């Protein structure tokens, strides 16, 4: 039989919640809940959020370069790292990699070509001419990904 007393162990005891506090943004008079440092209007000032936004800006720049027919992206950038992490679980076609990374097919082909040139992946072709990519092995990639 269900016991209502068991709910008390899940819900915070009175005095356990952190309540409200003022937003740390300059000249902001809004309050935050649960001890958060910034209100929703200034959340981008939180260090964690600022870091995520910077990663997304870098990702967008790498995607722009990959969609061009020239230029290189950093071997320690977003797409190299994400591709190497994905390859730990399975091999991909260029189209499959494009879907997983939310890239155009052209950008995926360029990424694979650049990574193969840097000898980080094995680039092969199917009998139908599709590009495939596979990893070198976990022991070879430990320094790159970790």
Secondary structure, 3 states (H helix, E strand, C coil): CCCHHHHHHCCCCCCCCCCEEECCCCCCCCEEECCCCCCHHHHHHCHHHHHHHHHHHHHHHHHHHHHCCCCCCCCCCHHHHHHHHHHCCCCEEHHHHHHHHCCCHHHHHHHHHHHHHCCCEEEEECCCCCEEEEECCHHHHHHHHC
